[in-house]
Amino acid sequence: MGYSASGPQTWRTKDGRTLKELESEALYLNYAEPTANLLNYTSPYYKDYPVEYDPEKARKLAREVLGGQRCEVVYCINGGEPLQKGEAELISYWLQSIGLDVTIQSLEYATMARQMRALVEQLLTLARSDSGSQRPALTPLNLSQLIQTRMLPFEALFYERGLRLRDEITDGLRVSGDAQTLGQVVDILLDNAQKYATGGEVIVRLQPQSHGRCLLTVTNEAPPLSQAELANLFKRFYRADPARSASGSFGLGLAIASQAVEAHHGRIWAACHGSTITFSVLLRQLP
């Protein structure tokens, strides 16, 4: 099928039909009944309504809704569409004039899909743990070796962020646990450190303790947190820094780590010391 120009803005097929006629014939063919869709411009029922432009009215409404306070919002766009950035910057300019401080976050659709898949997997992990259908099989394992192995893929990530990853791990410490589940705990703590560390080095330690225990700690520089914030870190969907939502952090990682440690009859907590934060995991050590 070919097209020909019959006027400045009218295109017709070789049999003389306009594109609008094709749309009306093909849009609902054998699939559904037509509806009065006023928003979809491809619909034969589309109507173009003029939009009132009144900045003062918009500012007044914003003041009523926001209570006179400024509000921070994140405007996500598809990084693969260059036109979206200019459009977003224009929208951002007008929103800032009515009290909304806009941050434009560029995301590829593939990145967004990956983040949503990760969120679904994390929610499923928590759901299985809640229902008791996913209990780790505890077998003797070398925790020292497991931690060192899990650290390897993170070295490049830390280097890219200008961070140094260092370990102080006592060799040969063994626990009764599930390698995949405990490995996930290590991954979560390291991922948390590379996202939130403000600089310097991240130190991973594994040391024997009294009463047949061993202690895993991950320490990094970070802004100080209050006791209430530290206690909330392991709650689902909690983020001490809400701005991190755009980076793919959903506030579920530490909740998953907490449940995994509890399933190993251990304990996990966080503590601030000056400009550093330390996440600690206490587990039973095998002789």
GIZI-V39505 format. One record per backbone hydrogen bond with DSSP energy under -1.0 kcal/mol. NH is the residue of the N-H (numbers start at 1). CO is the residue of the C=O. E is the energy in kcal/mol with one decimal. If there is no record, write none. Layout:
NH/CO/E ; NH/CO/E
This chain:
4/12/-2.6 ; 6/10/-2.2 ; 12/4/-2.6 ; 13/17/-2.8 ; 16/13/-2.0 ; 19/11/-1.1 ; 22/18/-1.9 ; 23/19/-2.5 ; 24/20/-2.2 ; 25/21/-1.6 ; 26/22/-2.7 ; 27/23/-2.8 ; 31/28/-2.0 ; 32/28/-1.3 ; 37/35/-2.2 ; 43/40/-1.9 ; 46/43/-1.8 ; 58/54/-2.0 ; 59/55/-2.6 ; 60/56/-2.2 ; 61/57/-2.3 ; 62/58/-2.4 ; 63/59/-2.3 ; 64/60/-1.8 ; 65/61/-2.4 ; 66/62/-3.1 ; 67/63/-1.0 ; 69/66/-1.4 ; 71/99/-2.3 ; 73/101/-2.3 ; 75/103/-3.0 ; 77/105/-2.4 ; 79/107/-2.0 ; 81/78/-2.0 ; 84/81/-1.3 ; 87/83/-1.9 ; 88/84/-2.7 ; 89/85/-2.6 ; 90/86/-1.8 ; 91/87/-2.3 ; 92/88/-3.0 ; 93/89/-2.0 ; 94/90/-1.7 ; 95/91/-2.5 ; 96/92/-2.4 ; 98/95/-1.2 ; 99/96/-1.1 ; 100/95/-2.2 ; 101/71/-2.8 ; 103/73/-2.3 ; 105/75/-2.7 ; 107/77/-3.0 ; 112/108/-2.5 ; 113/109/-2.6 ; 114/110/-2.1 ; 115/111/-2.4 ; 116/112/-2.4 ; 117/113/-2.3 ; 118/114/-2.2 ; 119/115/-2.3 ; 120/116/-2.4 ; 121/117/-2.3 ; 122/118/-2.3 ; 123/119/-2.5 ; 124/120/-2.3 ; 125/121/-2.1 ; 126/122/-2.1 ; 127/123/-2.4 ; 128/124/-2.7 ; 129/125/-2.0 ; 130/126/-2.6 ; 131/127/-2.1 ; 133/128/-1.3 ; 134/128/-1.1 ; 139/177/-2.2 ; 141/175/-2.4 ; 143/141/-1.0 ; 143/173/-1.5 ; 144/173/-1.4 ; 146/142/-2.0 ; 147/143/-2.5 ; 148/144/-1.9 ; 149/145/-2.1 ; 150/146/-2.2 ; 151/147/-1.5 ; 154/151/-1.1 ; 155/152/-1.2 ; 158/154/-2.5 ; 159/155/-2.1 ; 160/156/-2.3 ; 161/157/-1.3 ; 162/159/-1.6 ; 163/158/-3.1 ; 164/200/-1.6 ; 166/202/-3.0 ; 168/204/-3.0 ; 170/206/-2.4 ; 175/141/-2.1 ; 177/139/-2.7 ; 182/178/-2.8 ; 183/179/-2.2 ; 184/180/-1.8 ; 185/181/-1.6 ; 186/182/-2.1 ; 187/183/-2.4 ; 188/184/-2.5 ; 189/185/-2.2 ; 190/186/-2.4 ; 191/187/-2.9 ; 192/188/-2.4 ; 193/189/-1.8 ; 194/190/-2.4 ; 195/191/-1.5 ; 196/192/-2.0 ; 197/193/-2.4 ; 198/221/-1.6 ; 202/164/-3.4 ; 203/219/-2.4 ; 204/166/-2.8 ; 205/217/-2.7 ; 206/168/-1.9 ; 207/215/-2.2 ; 209/213/-3.4 ; 214/283/-2.5 ; 215/207/-3.0 ; 216/281/-2.8 ; 217/205/-2.5 ; 218/279/-2.1 ; 219/203/-2.4 ; 220/277/-2.1 ; 222/275/-2.5 ; 230/226/-2.5 ; 231/227/-2.1 ; 232/228/-1.6 ; 235/232/-2.3 ; 237/251/-1.9 ; 238/235/-1.5 ; 244/241/-2.1 ; 245/242/-1.9 ; 246/243/-1.1 ; 247/244/-1.2 ; 248/245/-1.2 ; 249/244/-1.3 ; 256/252/-2.3 ; 257/253/-2.4 ; 258/254/-2.3 ; 259/255/-2.0 ; 260/256/-2.3 ; 261/257/-2.5 ; 262/258/-2.3 ; 263/259/-2.0 ; 264/261/-1.0 ; 265/262/-1.9 ; 266/261/-2.3 ; 267/282/-1.9 ; 269/280/-1.9 ; 271/278/-2.0 ; 273/276/-2.6 ; 276/273/-1.3 ; 277/220/-2.7 ; 278/271/-2.8 ; 279/218/-2.4 ; 280/269/-2.9 ; 281/216/-2.9 ; 282/267/-2.9 ; 283/214/-2.4 ; 285/212/-2.9 ; 286/174/-3.3
